[in-house]
Amino acid sequence: MVTSESMMEFPFEWGSTVRVKANEAKLLASVCGFRLVETQSVADEYSAEIGEYLVLVEFSDGDTKEIPASQLERLPE
């Protein structure tokens, strides 16, 4: 469950631009939301760790995807 306390730990701001590290093209996307990985099945599905954030990002073509926060790089404003 995401609480006001856990939101303080979230490494990105809504609308901020991020780069997808794992992508050869280093695609850029905008942060649209996030959720905490709380179960092993979700962790396995996204190759993430329990307690890590999944970040919902939107690409310039309108496509959206949840990506583990560890696979994103925050760009300077």
Legacy VTK file of the C-alpha trace (Angstrom):
# vtk DataFile Version 3.0
C-alpha trace
ASCII
DATASET POLYDATA
POINTS 77 float
0.000 0.000 0.000
1.254 3.443 -0.898
1.059 5.843 2.034
1.977 9.488 2.440
5.194 8.311 4.090
6.145 6.025 1.197
5.389 8.826 -1.279
8.206 10.781 0.360
10.600 7.989 -0.725
9.415 7.940 -4.370
12.409 8.950 -6.498
10.464 10.721 -9.269
7.870 13.486 -9.537
4.685 13.208 -11.575
5.283 14.592 -15.045
9.064 14.446 -14.758
11.002 13.150 -17.740
12.909 9.898 -17.333
15.142 7.796 -19.556
14.659 4.028 -19.808
18.113 2.576 -19.037
17.468 -0.925 -20.379
16.426 0.335 -23.816
19.128 0.640 -26.502
17.452 3.764 -27.898
17.396 5.311 -24.383
13.732 6.219 -24.822
12.352 9.172 -22.904
9.029 9.035 -21.059
6.929 11.022 -18.590
6.092 9.724 -15.105
2.329 9.198 -14.719
2.126 7.197 -11.492
3.653 4.487 -9.373
2.922 1.555 -7.106
4.932 -0.468 -4.637
5.789 -4.081 -5.437
4.192 -5.985 -2.550
4.053 -9.613 -3.709
6.513 -12.089 -5.154
4.290 -12.724 -8.179
4.390 -9.025 -9.149
8.136 -8.925 -8.474
8.645 -11.910 -10.766
6.431 -10.453 -13.500
8.452 -7.215 -13.651
11.894 -8.556 -12.689
11.754 -6.314 -9.631
12.250 -6.674 -5.896
9.547 -6.595 -3.242
9.552 -3.049 -1.854
10.697 -1.523 -5.144
8.494 0.926 -7.038
6.946 0.226 -10.414
6.656 3.490 -12.301
3.909 4.051 -14.850
5.425 6.030 -17.714
3.967 7.409 -20.923
6.004 7.560 -24.111
5.675 10.244 -26.800
3.498 7.935 -28.922
0.969 7.663 -26.064
1.950 4.105 -25.117
2.208 3.440 -21.374
4.198 0.851 -19.459
5.077 -0.009 -15.861
8.839 -0.172 -15.379
10.837 -0.827 -12.184
12.271 2.434 -10.820
15.761 0.905 -10.895
15.525 0.780 -14.719
14.802 4.505 -15.030
17.131 7.475 -14.941
15.865 10.867 -13.843
16.812 13.681 -16.199
17.806 17.097 -14.930
15.063 19.701 -15.146
LINES 1 78
77 0 1 2 3 4 5 6 7 8 9 10 11 12 13 14 15 16 17 18 19 20 21 22 23 24 25 26 27 28 29 30 31 32 33 34 35 36 37 38 39 40 41 42 43 44 45 46 47 48 49 50 51 52 53 54 55 56 57 58 59 60 61 62 63 64 65 66 67 68 69 70 71 72 73 74 75 76
